[in-house]
Amino acid sequence: MPDEFARAVHELVRDKVEKRAPEIEVSAGKETPAVINIMAALKESVRRAERRCKR
């Protein structure tokens, strides 16, 4: 792994010196992750905790 990282950094620096844009690989097979509403999840968690405490 360190060799791969060092090689990637070296290529990036070389390309930057030569003023070329780095190649970016985009995989079409991955689905976008579901977006979670953090506030809604927090409110639901608090509501559940309050119900447990009242018992």
MMTF fields as JSON, N, C-alpha, C and O atoms, coordinates in Angstrom:
{
  "mmtfVersion": "1.0.0",
  "mmtfProducer": "UNKNOWN",
  "numBonds": 219,
  "numAtoms": 220,
  "numGroups": 55,
  "numChains": 1,
  "numModels": 1,
  "chainsPerModel": [1],
  "groupsPerChain": [55],
  "chainIdList": ["A"],
  "bondAtomList": [4, 2, 8, 6, 12, 10, 16, 14, 20, 18, 24, 22, 28, 26, 32, 30, 36, 34, 40, 38, 44, 42, 48, 46, 52, 50, 56, 54, 60, 58, 64, 62, 68, 66, 72, 70, 76, 74, 80, 78, 84, 82, 88, 86, 92, 90, 96, 94, 100, 98, 104, 102, 108, 106, 112, 110, 116, 114, 120, 118, 124, 122, 128, 126, 132, 130, 136, 134, 140, 138, 144, 142, 148, 146, 152, 150, 156, 154, 160, 158, 164, 162, 168, 166, 172, 170, 176, 174, 180, 178, 184, 182, 188, 186, 192, 190, 196, 194, 200, 198, 204, 202, 208, 206, 212, 210, 216, 214],
  "bondOrderList": [1, 1, 1, 1, 1, 1, 1, 1, 1, 1, 1, 1, 1, 1, 1, 1, 1, 1, 1, 1, 1, 1, 1, 1, 1, 1, 1, 1, 1, 1, 1, 1, 1, 1, 1, 1, 1, 1, 1, 1, 1, 1, 1, 1, 1, 1, 1, 1, 1, 1, 1, 1, 1, 1],
  "groupList": [{"groupName": "MET", "atomNameList": ["N", "CA", "C", "O"], "elementList": ["N", "C", "C", "O"], "formalChargeList": [0, 0, 0, 0], "bondAtomList": [1, 0, 2, 1, 3, 2], "bondOrderList": [1, 1, 2], "singleLetterCode": "M", "chemCompType": "L-PEPTIDE LINKING"}, {"groupName": "PRO", "atomNameList": ["N", "CA", "C", "O"], "elementList": ["N", "C", "C", "O"], "formalChargeList": [0, 0, 0, 0], "bondAtomList": [1, 0, 2, 1, 3, 2], "bondOrderList": [1, 1, 2], "singleLetterCode": "P", "chemCompType": "L-PEPTIDE LINKING"}, {"groupName": "ASP", "atomNameList": ["N", "CA", "C", "O"], "elementList": ["N", "C", "C", "O"], "formalChargeList": [0, 0, 0, 0], "bondAtomList": [1, 0, 2, 1, 3, 2], "bondOrderList": [1, 1, 2], "singleLetterCode": "D", "chemCompType": "L-PEPTIDE LINKING"}, {"groupName": "GLU", "atomNameList": ["N", "CA", "C", "O"], "elementList": ["N", "C", "C", "O"], "formalChargeList": [0, 0, 0, 0], "bondAtomList": [1, 0, 2, 1, 3, 2], "bondOrderList": [1, 1, 2], "singleLetterCode": "E", "chemCompType": "L-PEPTIDE LINKING"}, {"groupName": "PHE", "atomNameList": ["N", "CA", "C", "O"], "elementList": ["N", "C", "C", "O"], "formalChargeList": [0, 0, 0, 0], "bondAtomList": [1, 0, 2, 1, 3, 2], "bondOrderList": [1, 1, 2], "singleLetterCode": "F", "chemCompType": "L-PEPTIDE LINKING"}, {"groupName": "ALA", "atomNameList": ["N", "CA", "C", "O"], "elementList": ["N", "C", "C", "O"], "formalChargeList": [0, 0, 0, 0], "bondAtomList": [1, 0, 2, 1, 3, 2], "bondOrderList": [1, 1, 2], "singleLetterCode": "A", "chemCompType": "L-PEPTIDE LINKING"}, {"groupName": "ARG", "atomNameList": ["N", "CA", "C", "O"], "elementList": ["N", "C", "C", "O"], "formalChargeList": [0, 0, 0, 0], "bondAtomList": [1, 0, 2, 1, 3, 2], "bondOrderList": [1, 1, 2], "singleLetterCode": "R", "chemCompType": "L-PEPTIDE LINKING"}, {"groupName": "VAL", "atomNameList": ["N", "CA", "C", "O"], "elementList": ["N", "C", "C", "O"], "formalChargeList": [0, 0, 0, 0], "bondAtomList": [1, 0, 2, 1, 3, 2], "bondOrderList": [1, 1, 2], "singleLetterCode": "V", "chemCompType": "L-PEPTIDE LINKING"}, {"groupName": "HIS", "atomNameList": ["N", "CA", "C", "O"], "elementList": ["N", "C", "C", "O"], "formalChargeList": [0, 0, 0, 0], "bondAtomList": [1, 0, 2, 1, 3, 2], "bondOrderList": [1, 1, 2], "singleLetterCode": "H", "chemCompType": "L-PEPTIDE LINKING"}, {"groupName": "LEU", "atomNameList": ["N", "CA", "C", "O"], "elementList": ["N", "C", "C", "O"], "formalChargeList": [0, 0, 0, 0], "bondAtomList": [1, 0, 2, 1, 3, 2], "bondOrderList": [1, 1, 2], "singleLetterCode": "L", "chemCompType": "L-PEPTIDE LINKING"}, {"groupName": "LYS", "atomNameList": ["N", "CA", "C", "O"], "elementList": ["N", "C", "C", "O"], "formalChargeList": [0, 0, 0, 0], "bondAtomList": [1, 0, 2, 1, 3, 2], "bondOrderList": [1, 1, 2], "singleLetterCode": "K", "chemCompType": "L-PEPTIDE LINKING"}, {"groupName": "ILE", "atomNameList": ["N", "CA", "C", "O"], "elementList": ["N", "C", "C", "O"], "formalChargeList": [0, 0, 0, 0], "bondAtomList": [1, 0, 2, 1, 3, 2], "bondOrderList": [1, 1, 2], "singleLetterCode": "I", "chemCompType": "L-PEPTIDE LINKING"}, {"groupName": "SER", "atomNameList": ["N", "CA", "C", "O"], "elementList": ["N", "C", "C", "O"], "formalChargeList": [0, 0, 0, 0], "bondAtomList": [1, 0, 2, 1, 3, 2], "bondOrderList": [1, 1, 2], "singleLetterCode": "S", "chemCompType": "L-PEPTIDE LINKING"}, {"groupName": "GLY", "atomNameList": ["N", "CA", "C", "O"], "elementList": ["N", "C", "C", "O"], "formalChargeList": [0, 0, 0, 0], "bondAtomList": [1, 0, 2, 1, 3, 2], "bondOrderList": [1, 1, 2], "singleLetterCode": "G", "chemCompType": "PEPTIDE LINKING"}, {"groupName": "THR", "atomNameList": ["N", "CA", "C", "O"], "elementList": ["N", "C", "C", "O"], "formalChargeList": [0, 0, 0, 0], "bondAtomList": [1, 0, 2, 1, 3, 2], "bondOrderList": [1, 1, 2], "singleLetterCode": "T", "chemCompType": "L-PEPTIDE LINKING"}, {"groupName": "ASN", "atomNameList": ["N", "CA", "C", "O"], "elementList": ["N", "C", "C", "O"], "formalChargeList": [0, 0, 0, 0], "bondAtomList": [1, 0, 2, 1, 3, 2], "bondOrderList": [1, 1, 2], "singleLetterCode": "N", "chemCompType": "L-PEPTIDE LINKING"}, {"groupName": "CYS", "atomNameList": ["N", "CA", "C", "O"], "elementList": ["N", "C", "C", "O"], "formalChargeList": [0, 0, 0, 0], "bondAtomList": [1, 0, 2, 1, 3, 2], "bondOrderList": [1, 1, 2], "singleLetterCode": "C", "chemCompType": "L-PEPTIDE LINKING"}],
  "groupTypeList": [0, 1, 2, 3, 4, 5, 6, 5, 7, 8, 3, 9, 7, 6, 2, 10, 7, 3, 10, 6, 5, 1, 3, 11, 3, 7, 12, 5, 13, 10, 3, 14, 1, 5, 7, 11, 15, 11, 0, 5, 5, 9, 10, 3, 12, 7, 6, 6, 5, 3, 6, 6, 16, 10, 6],
  "groupIdList": [1, 2, 3, 4, 5, 6, 7, 8, 9, 10, 11, 12, 13, 14, 15, 16, 17, 18, 19, 20, 21, 22, 23, 24, 25, 26, 27, 28, 29, 30, 31, 32, 33, 34, 35, 36, 37, 38, 39, 40, 41, 42, 43, 44, 45, 46, 47, 48, 49, 50, 51, 52, 53, 54, 55],
  "secStructList": [7, 2, 2, 2, 2, 2, 2, 2, 2, 2, 2, 2, 2, 2, 2, 2, 2, 6, 6, 7, 7, 7, 7, 7, 7, 7, 7, 1, 1, 7, 7, 7, 7, 7, 7, 7, 7, 2, 2, 2, 2, 2, 2, 2, 2, 2, 2, 2, 2, 2, 2, 2, 2, 2, 7],
  "xCoordList": [0.817, 0.0, 0.858, 0.571, 1.898, 2.713, 3.338, 3.467, 3.731, 4.314, 3.295, 3.632, 2.036, 0.983, 0.736, 0.562, 0.721, 0.511, 1.66, 1.433, 2.879, 4.05, 4.044, 4.373, 3.67, 3.607, 2.538, 2.766, 1.372, 0.287, 0.673, 0.381, 1.326, 1.764, 2.816, 2.787, 3.741, 4.779, 4.163, 4.565, 3.19, 2.531, 1.774, 1.79, 1.116, 0.369, 1.296, 0.993, 2.413, 3.378, 3.963, 4.086, 4.321, 4.877, 3.876, 4.245, 2.61, 1.584, 1.356, 1.108, 1.439, 1.249, 2.386, 2.158, 3.6, 4.748, 4.589, 4.937, 4.061, 3.855, 2.538, 2.175, 1.826, 0.569, -0.501, -1.228, -0.581, -1.637, -2.615, -2.237, -3.862, -4.886, -4.768, -4.494, -4.97, -4.908, -6.12, -7.203, -5.909, -6.995, -7.835, -7.308, -9.13, -10.044, -10.901, -11.554, -10.891, -11.699, -13.066, -13.177, -14.099, -15.466, -16.101, -16.163, -16.574, -17.222, -18.722, -19.33, -19.305, -20.733, -21.6, -22.815, -21.021, -21.785, -22.261, -23.145, -21.714, -22.078, -23.339, -23.522, -24.199, -25.38, -25.028, -24.126, -25.725, -25.477, -26.052, -27.128, -25.367, -25.851, -27.106, -27.318, -27.908, -29.12, -28.752, -27.84, -29.461, -29.219, -30.044, -31.236, -29.394, -30.057, -30.253, -29.313, -31.471, -31.759, -31.342, -32.025, -30.239, -29.658, -30.583, -30.738, -31.194, -32.086, -33.293, -33.701, -33.869, -35.019, -34.615, -35.361, -33.429, -32.949, -32.705, -33.025, -32.144, -31.898, -33.209, -33.34, -34.176, -35.475, -36.159, -36.741, -36.089, -36.682, -35.976, -36.628, -34.663, -33.894, -34.273, -34.437, -34.411, -34.787, -36.199, -36.462, -37.097, -38.478, -38.523, -39.247, -37.761, -37.717, -37.148, -37.656, -36.095, -35.468, -36.431, -36.497, -37.165, -38.138, -39.227, -39.661, -39.662, -40.709, -40.186, -40.919, -38.913, -38.33, -38.217, -38.426, -37.895, -37.721, -39.06, -39.101, -40.134, -41.449, -42.021, -42.923, -41.523, -42.052, -41.661, -42.026],
  "yCoordList": [-1.202, 0.0, 1.262, 2.175, 1.359, 2.583, 2.828, 3.977, 1.751, 1.922, 2.495, 3.35, 2.031, 2.555, 4.033, 4.831, 4.388, 5.781, 6.652, 7.71, 6.204, 6.966, 7.135, 8.205, 6.079, 6.143, 7.145, 7.932, 7.115, 8.025, 9.481, 10.364, 9.725, 11.086, 11.546, 12.69, 10.663, 11.009, 11.372, 12.358, 10.582, 10.87, 12.188, 12.962, 12.448, 13.691, 14.902, 15.896, 14.814, 15.916, 16.101, 17.228, 15.004, 15.086, 15.743, 16.616, 15.323, 15.892, 17.367, 18.162, 17.73, 19.124, 19.981, 21.095, 19.463, 20.186, 20.352, 21.392, 19.319, 19.38, 20.07, 20.156, 20.561, 21.282, 20.457, 20.965, 19.191, 18.32, 18.027, 17.937, 17.881, 17.535, 16.053, 15.244, 15.68, 14.256, 13.508, 14.072, 12.236, 11.405, 10.952, 10.526, 11.049, 10.644, 9.512, 9.644, 8.395, 7.253, 7.342, 7.526, 7.21, 7.242, 5.907, 5.499, 5.229, 3.951, 4.181, 4.824, 3.657, 3.865, 2.867, 3.052, 1.826, 0.774, 1.075, 0.382, 2.071, 2.339, 3.196, 4.128, 2.86, 3.663, 4.77, 4.613, 5.876, 6.953, 6.558, 5.963, 6.873, 6.495, 7.29, 8.409, 6.692, 7.361, 8.523, 8.417, 9.618, 10.795, 10.662, 10.36, 10.89, 10.765, 12.155, 12.947, 12.45, 13.714, 13.559, 12.896, 14.161, 13.983, 14.538, 13.92, 15.691, 16.268, 15.377, 15.2, 14.814, 13.923, 12.678, 12.214, 12.138, 10.958, 11.279, 10.471, 12.446, 12.859, 13.035, 12.579, 13.697, 13.901, 12.565, 12.386, 11.64, 10.315, 9.579, 8.916, 9.69, 9.057, 9.627, 8.883, 10.944, 11.597, 11.172, 10.891, 11.126, 10.725, 9.301, 9.032, 8.403, 7.02, 6.952, 6.217, 7.721, 7.726, 8.276, 7.761, 9.307, 9.873, 8.856, 8.745, 8.118, 7.092, 6.008, 5.526, 5.611, 4.568, 5.061, 4.283, 6.322, 6.88, 7.0, 6.893, 7.215, 7.392, 6.077, 6.084, 4.967, 3.648, 3.281, 2.208],
  "zCoordList": [0.0, 0.0, 0.0, -0.775, 0.833, 0.804, -0.567, -0.99, -1.27, -2.599, -3.568, -4.387, -3.484, -4.353, -4.07, -4.991, -2.791, -2.401, -2.913, -3.499, -2.69, -3.131, -4.645, -5.157, -5.356, -6.815, -7.258, -8.177, -6.604, -6.956, -6.685, -7.491, -5.554, -5.221, -6.22, -6.673, -6.565, -7.527, -8.875, -9.494, -9.335, -10.61, -10.544, -11.501, -9.429, -9.264, -9.314, -9.974, -8.623, -8.623, -10.017, -10.497, -10.666, -12.024, -12.975, -13.761, -12.902, -13.767, -13.464, -14.371, -12.188, -11.807, -12.355, -12.827, -12.292, -12.829, -14.342, -14.9, -14.994, -16.448, -16.809, -17.982, -15.785, -15.94, -16.656, -17.51, -16.296, -16.818, -15.701, -14.533, -16.065, -15.074, -14.743, -15.63, -13.471, -13.117, -13.684, -13.84, -13.986, -14.475, -13.292, -12.265, -13.449, -12.395, -12.929, -13.964, -12.207, -12.609, -11.95, -10.738, -12.765, -12.246, -12.576, -13.736, -11.534, -11.767, -11.883, -11.027, -12.937, -13.194, -12.437, -12.367, -11.875, -11.245, -9.839, -9.337, -9.194, -7.804, -7.734, -8.517, -6.782, -6.536, -5.563, -4.741, -5.648, -4.702, -3.351, -3.293, -2.277, -0.949, -0.574, -1.041, 0.263, 0.729, 1.643, 2.462, 1.496, 2.321, 3.596, 3.551, 4.724, 6.018, 6.596, 6.659, 7.018, 7.679, 9.134, 9.915, 9.49, 10.819, 11.905, 12.959, 11.657, 12.665, 12.914, 14.062, 11.858, 12.015, 12.802, 13.665, 12.501, 13.215, 14.695, 15.567, 14.972, 16.353, 17.115, 18.251, 16.486, 17.137, 17.434, 18.504, 16.494, 16.699, 17.837, 18.644, 17.904, 18.969, 20.331, 21.298, 20.401, 21.66, 22.05, 23.219, 21.088, 21.363, 21.921, 22.88, 21.33, 21.826, 23.241, 24.088, 23.488, 24.815, 25.867, 26.983, 25.514, 26.452, 26.78, 27.927, 25.766, 26.011, 26.935, 27.799, 26.766, 27.624, 29.071, 30.002, 29.267, 30.612, 31.34, 32.566, 30.624, 31.234, 31.742, 32.58, 31.26, 31.661, 33.041, 33.521]
}
